């Protein structure tokens, strides 16, 4: 790689990069405006979903029924004009029900041959609804496709069309007969997005709009190729070393055996966050900076994403569960106790 190319990646100073960054910021605002035609409130949730798209990640959305998890993802696919498939996970779902399988086709002459019938994973945006209701073997098939962006059937590999995103949902109030995702598989999700009940005024608007005739017409402000270009741009955003070290320190200090770990971490955490947490903190912060109209990452960008990035990676022990100490509370403790680097910005 030449020096010129390295400088472009590190400094993001070319007019083309700046123009693309401005288009990304404007595109984010237009997407939010289009979503507002059907989605009431939930601004923070929408921001995290859009950051997932701009980074090229996948996210887990957790909330009780009726909070528009499915509606949000489906509407987003409509606004972006991307192919959308929803998979309802059930205990009898098989891996081939997701990935597809070979079937025997007979042509007009009576000749038979094997033909691949693609499964619902072959879409741009896939909603894995209630992913914890299906056995681990089927979960693994989805997560493999999510990670590799391809599936292998009968020894043949089929590449999934880009852009490709998976949003998985879980219902936190029904755990009987479910198959919780192993920690190593949870780690593959960029964000753990928590949807709560909206404020009263927003909930009133939800009831009013959803009980009336509603047929919104969406504009398409951002395309699939735009998203791919934005994802490449995000990785060219510069990050100062103190900001990167702060993100890494947050992650390392979440581990109970780490030097300098707070007492609450040592007391209540079984396993701390992995290196993926630091990677997604930086990538998410880069995307957040661009969508806020900035070309550099700040400490505040890291802090703003600490909870969605780390809450499913900071695994509490039995003592924490018995005393009602959540991973969010422990992340709050980390944000209070981990100091900013002295050479901070």
WOURQUI-V120465 format. One record per pair of residues at least 24 apart in sequence whose C-alpha atoms are under 10 Angstrom apart, sorted by the first residue. I is the first residue (numbers start at 1). J is the second residue. Records with the same first field share a line. If there is no record, write none. Layout:
I=J / J
This chain:
6=236
7=236
8=236 / 237 / 238
9=232 / 233 / 235 / 236 / 237 / 238
10=235 / 236 / 237 / 238 / 239
11=236 / 237 / 238 / 239 / 295 / 296
12=233 / 234 / 235 / 236 / 237 / 238 / 295 / 296
13=236 / 237 / 238 / 295
17=230 / 233 / 234 / 236 / 237 / 295
18=233 / 290 / 295
20=226 / 229 / 230 / 233 / 290
21=229 / 230 / 233 / 234 / 237 / 287 / 289 / 290 / 291 / 292 / 293 / 294 / 295
22=290 / 291 / 292 / 293 / 294 / 295
23=221 / 222 / 226 / 230 / 290 / 291 / 293
24=54 / 222 / 226 / 227 / 229 / 230 / 231 / 233 / 234 / 287 / 290 / 291 / 292 / 293
25=230 / 287 / 288 / 289 / 290 / 291 / 292 / 293 / 294
26=221 / 222 / 291 / 292 / 293
27=220 / 221 / 222 / 223 / 226 / 227 / 291
28=54 / 221 / 222 / 290 / 291 / 292
29=221 / 291 / 292
30=79 / 219 / 220 / 221 / 222
31=76 / 79 / 80 / 218 / 219 / 220 / 221 / 222
32=76 / 79
33=218 / 219
34=75 / 76 / 78 / 79 / 80 / 216 / 217 / 218 / 219 / 220 / 221
35=72 / 73 / 75 / 76 / 78 / 79 / 216 / 218
36=75
37=75 / 209 / 214 / 215 / 216 / 217 / 218
38=71 / 72 / 75 / 206 / 209 / 210 / 214 / 215 / 216 / 217 / 218
39=68 / 71 / 72 / 75 / 76 / 205 / 206 / 209 / 210
40=68 / 72 / 198 / 202 / 203 / 204 / 205 / 206 / 207 / 209
41=198 / 199 / 201 / 202 / 203 / 205 / 206
42=67 / 68 / 72 / 195 / 196 / 197 / 198 / 199 / 202
44=193 / 194 / 195
45=69 / 72 / 193 / 194 / 195 / 196
46=72 / 73 / 76 / 193
47=288 / 291
48=190 / 191 / 192 / 193 / 284 / 288 / 305 / 308
49=73 / 76 / 167 / 191 / 193
50=76 / 287 / 288 / 291
51=190 / 191 / 231 / 283 / 284 / 285 / 286 / 287 / 288 / 291
52=165 / 166 / 167 / 189 / 190 / 191 / 231 / 280 / 283 / 284 / 287
53=125 / 163 / 164 / 165 / 166 / 227 / 228 / 230 / 231 / 287
54=226 / 227 / 228 / 229 / 230 / 231 / 232 / 233 / 234 / 283 / 284 / 286 / 287 / 288 / 290 / 291
55=190 / 227 / 228 / 230 / 231 / 232 / 233 / 234 / 235 / 280 / 283 / 284 / 285 / 286 / 287 / 288
56=162 / 163 / 164 / 165 / 166 / 190 / 227 / 228 / 230 / 231 / 232 / 234 / 283 / 284
57=146 / 147 / 164 / 165 / 166 / 167 / 188 / 189 / 190 / 191 / 231 / 280 / 283 / 284
58=125 / 126 / 143 / 146 / 147 / 164 / 165 / 166 / 167 / 168 / 188 / 189 / 190 / 191 / 192
59=165 / 166 / 167 / 168 / 169 / 186 / 188 / 189 / 190 / 191 / 192 / 193 / 308 / 309
60=127 / 128 / 131 / 166 / 167 / 168 / 169 / 170 / 186 / 188 / 189 / 190 / 191 / 192 / 193 / 194 / 308 / 312
61=127 / 128 / 129 / 130 / 167 / 168 / 169 / 170 / 171 / 189 / 191 / 192 / 193 / 194 / 195
62=130 / 168 / 169 / 170 / 171 / 172 / 192 / 193 / 194 / 195 / 196
63=169 / 170 / 171 / 172 / 173 / 193 / 194 / 195 / 196 / 197
64=169 / 170 / 171 / 172 / 173 / 174 / 194 / 195 / 196 / 197
65=170 / 171 / 172 / 173
66=197
67=195 / 196 / 197 / 198 / 203 / 206
68=195 / 206
69=127 / 129 / 167 / 168 / 169 / 170 / 195
70=127 / 128 / 129 / 167 / 168 / 169
73=125 / 126 / 127 / 166 / 167
74=125 / 126 / 127
75=218
76=125
77=124 / 125 / 126
78=217 / 218 / 219 / 220
79=217 / 218 / 219 / 220 / 221 / 222 / 223
80=218 / 219 / 220 / 221 / 222 / 223 / 224 / 226 / 227
81=124 / 218 / 219 / 220 / 221 / 222 / 223 / 224
82=123 / 124 / 125 / 163 / 164 / 220 / 223 / 224
83=122 / 123 / 124 / 125 / 126 / 161 / 163 / 164 / 224
84=120 / 121 / 122 / 123 / 124 / 125 / 126 / 127 / 165
85=119 / 120 / 121 / 122 / 123 / 124 / 125 / 126 / 127 / 128 / 166
86=120 / 121 / 123 / 125 / 126 / 127 / 128 / 129 / 166 / 167 / 168
87=119 / 120 / 121 / 126 / 127 / 128 / 129 / 130 / 131 / 168
88=127 / 128 / 129 / 130 / 131 / 133 / 134 / 169
89=128 / 129 / 130 / 131 / 132 / 133 / 134 / 135 / 138 / 139 / 169
90=129 / 130 / 131 / 132 / 133 / 134 / 135 / 138 / 178
91=131 / 132 / 133 / 134 / 135 / 136 / 138 / 177 / 178 / 179
92=133 / 134 / 135 / 138
93=133 / 134 / 135 / 137 / 138 / 139
94=134 / 135 / 137 / 138 / 139 / 141
95=119 / 134 / 135 / 136 / 137 / 138 / 139 / 140 / 141 / 142
96=120 / 138 / 141 / 153
97=121 / 138 / 141
98=122 / 128 / 138 / 139 / 141 / 142 / 145 / 151
99=138 / 141 / 142 / 145 / 150 / 151 / 152 / 153 / 158
100=151 / 152 / 153
101=152 / 153 / 154
102=153 / 154
116=153 / 154 / 156 / 158
118=151 / 153 / 158
121=145 / 146 / 149 / 150 / 151 / 160 / 164 / 165 / 166
122=149 / 150 / 151 / 158 / 159 / 160 / 161 / 164
123=160 / 161 / 162 / 163 / 164 / 165 / 166
124=160 / 161 / 162 / 163 / 164 / 165 / 166 / 224
125=162 / 163 / 164 / 165 / 166 / 167
126=164 / 165 / 166 / 167 / 168
127=165 / 166 / 167 / 168 / 169
128=166 / 167 / 168 / 169 / 170
129=167 / 168 / 169 / 170 / 171
130=168 / 169 / 170 / 171 / 172 / 178
131=167 / 168 / 169 / 170 / 171 / 178 / 179 / 180 / 181
132=168 / 169 / 170 / 171 / 172 / 175 / 177 / 178 / 179 / 180 / 181
133=170 / 171 / 174 / 175 / 176 / 177 / 178 / 179 / 180 / 181
134=177 / 178 / 179 / 180 / 181
135=177 / 178 / 179 / 180 / 181
136=179 / 180 / 181 / 182
139=179 / 180 / 181 / 182 / 185
140=181 / 185
142=166
143=185 / 186 / 188 / 189
144=185 / 188
146=188 / 189
147=188 / 189
162=224 / 225 / 227 / 228
163=223 / 224 / 225 / 226 / 227 / 228 / 231
164=224 / 228
167=191
168=192
169=193 / 194
170=194
183=271 / 312 / 313 / 314 / 315
184=274 / 313
186=312 / 313
187=273 / 274 / 275 / 276 / 277 / 309 / 310 / 312 / 313
188=276 / 277 / 313
189=276 / 277 / 280 / 309 / 312 / 313
190=276 / 277 / 279 / 280 / 281 / 283 / 284 / 308 / 309 / 310 / 312
191=277 / 280 / 281 / 284 / 305 / 306 / 307 / 308 / 309 / 310 / 311 / 312 / 313
192=307 / 308 / 309 / 310 / 311 / 312 / 313
193=307 / 308 / 309 / 311 / 312
194=307 / 308 / 311
230=287 / 290
231=283 / 287
233=286 / 287 / 290
234=282 / 283 / 284 / 285 / 286 / 287 / 288 / 289 / 290 / 295
235=282 / 283 / 286 / 287
236=286 / 295
237=282 / 283 / 285 / 286 / 287 / 289 / 290 / 294 / 295 / 296 / 297
238=286 / 295 / 296 / 297
239=282 / 283 / 285 / 286 / 295 / 296 / 297 / 298
240=296 / 297 / 298 / 299 / 344 / 345
241=341 / 343 / 344
242=298 / 299 / 340 / 341 / 342 / 343 / 344 / 345
243=282 / 297 / 298 / 299 / 300 / 301 / 302 / 340 / 341 / 343 / 344 / 345
244=278 / 279 / 281 / 282 / 297 / 298 / 299 / 302 / 341
245=278 / 340 / 341
246=278 / 299 / 302 / 303 / 338 / 339 / 340 / 341 / 344
247=277 / 278 / 279 / 280 / 281 / 282 / 285 / 299 / 301 / 302 / 303 / 306 / 338 / 340
248=275 / 277 / 278 / 279 / 281 / 282
249=278 / 334 / 338 / 339 / 340 / 341
250=277 / 278 / 281 / 302 / 303 / 306 / 310 / 331 / 334 / 335 / 337 / 338 / 339 / 340
251=275 / 276 / 277 / 278 / 279 / 281 / 306 / 310 / 313 / 314 / 331 / 334
252=277 / 278
253=334 / 337 / 338
254=310 / 313 / 314 / 315 / 330 / 331 / 333 / 334 / 338
255=314 / 315
256=314
260=337 / 338
261=334 / 337 / 338
262=330 / 333 / 334 / 337 / 338
263=333
264=320 / 325 / 329 / 330 / 333 / 334
265=314 / 316 / 327 / 330 / 331 / 333 / 334
267=316 / 317 / 319 / 320
268=314 / 315 / 316 / 317 / 318 / 319 / 320 / 321 / 323 / 325 / 326 / 327 / 330
269=314 / 315 / 316 / 317 / 318 / 319 / 320 / 325 / 326 / 327 / 330
270=314 / 315 / 316 / 317 / 318 / 319 / 320
271=313 / 314 / 315 / 316 / 317
272=310 / 311 / 312 / 313 / 314 / 315 / 316
273=309 / 310 / 311 / 312 / 313 / 314 / 315
274=310 / 313 / 314
275=313
276=309 / 310 / 313
277=306 / 308 / 309 / 310 / 311 / 312 / 313 / 314
278=302 / 306 / 309 / 310
279=309
280=305 / 306 / 309 / 310
281=305 / 306 / 307 / 308 / 309 / 310
284=309
298=344 / 345
299=340 / 341 / 344 / 345
303=331 / 332 / 335
306=331 / 332 / 334 / 335
307=331 / 332 / 335
